Amino acid sequence: MITVKDITKTFGENDVLRGISAELKSGKNNLIIGGSGSGKTTLLKCIVGLHEPTKGQVFFDEQNFTDMNFEQRVPIRTHIGMLFQNSALFDSMNVEENIMFPLNLFTNMTKAEKLDRANFCLERVNLKGKNKLFPSELSGGMKKRVGIARAISMQPKYLFVDEPNSGLDPKTSILIDELISELTQEYNTTTVIVTHDMNSVMGIGDHIIFLYNGKKWWEGTNKEIAHTDNKELNDFVFASKFMQAAKAKL
């Protein structure tokens, strides 16, 4: 579990995050949603330590991550997996080498052990035998799955995912959502997903935090979201006529 306590982040005179507190639960898909400029990506970066909060604290289980220096954070960082929006694969490395990259950095595993782990991760994301392909030879959905394979290579306790369905067709997006959800439940991972995809919200949103103007404006599940009277949330989630019609049937 990750606990966020009163997180505030200010850039110059701009208060991007204003006193956000939340518990991000293990074995759950914790979704952070909100409009452009609401602060969701900044919150993600504050949690993983890419931004230092102006105020507030982040706890990984019971460990105060915010008060640690760089060296003290390393043991926690080795338990963090990250899937970036554009997958962030190294073009000069093949699939196998991309997945083994964090293993080379953070473990003392033998080459054979790293290869076994890479093969296991590839099989887990349904890309068995694609070891020698390069990113330029992969479709968008395959790149996402390789990114997931790399993110889980270190068997992370905490998985952070930034816009996993960006640029993907609806069918592939559903497959990626289902894969992330399966891995979260299978390994009891604390998974934090920043997304604007309403299919993801309704499909895998075990725990949803809606940000509005830098504040936590609503919190609940995908079952509760259809019955809220929160105007700003309704305007965001059910903006399209299709989603309004879907809500009417729930």
QUIRA-V458138 format. One record per helix or strand. SS is the DSSP state (2 for helix, 1 for strand). FROM is the first residue (numbers start at 1). LEN is the number of residues. If there is no record, write none. Layout:
ss=SS from=FROM len=LEN
ss=SS from=FROM len=LEN
This chain:
ss=1 from=2 len=10
ss=1 from=14 len=11
ss=1 from=28 len=7
ss=2 from=40 len=9
ss=1 from=55 len=6
ss=1 from=63 len=2
ss=2 from=70 len=8
ss=1 from=80 len=4
ss=1 from=94 len=1
ss=2 from=95 len=12
ss=2 from=111 len=14
ss=1 from=134 len=1
ss=2 from=135 len=3
ss=2 from=140 len=12
ss=1 from=158 len=5
ss=2 from=170 len=18
ss=1 from=190 len=5
ss=2 from=198 len=7
ss=1 from=207 len=6
ss=1 from=215 len=6
ss=2 from=225 len=3
ss=2 from=231 len=7
ss=2 from=241 len=8
